[in-house]
């Protein structure tokens, strides 16, 4: 599971531009699982988190280094609410962060329009770079696995400019480099 503390600075930085705060939590927490189920029961989420992350339904390529988190939004005065979740992993070769599912509740505050995705990308990038510093990985890109056709233009505007039609077992992916590619030196 993703160590949320590694990306808490990223969420805090993103919160500077919003009236409320973004908080990321591990989805293994019972409260987070309960909050996600409540949203699903109220039809505020389309996908069932527990089903997507069950051992028989695992959708990530490397369940040994899964990166799953739930996001909360709000403040101590007005309260926090469950905003959505992300399911992903770091690939077995340690070079790519894959995001398999990202879902924001469909009644989220208007100030969060077009904000949830960049916050998650920033937090996951921060986590990848942190694991690089720790010598655990060599992450240099993020892959969105199976991007939905209706949001591909938005993903492209967000920096996911490389599309690979057959990324893994016939599934399409969009890539964004988080570490600049090494330039070839021609002498």
JOWOBEL-V597077 format. One line per field, one symbol per residue. ss: DSSP state (a for helix, b for strand, c for the rest). Layout:
ss: ???
This chain:
ss: cccaaaaaaaaaaaacccccbbbbbbcccaaaaaaaaaaaacccccccaaaaacccccccccaaabbbbbbbbbbcccbbbbbbbbbbbbcccccbbbbbbbbbcccccaaacccaaaaaaaaaaaaaaaaaacccccccbbbbbcccaaaaaaaaaccccbbbbbbbccbbbbbbbcccccccccc
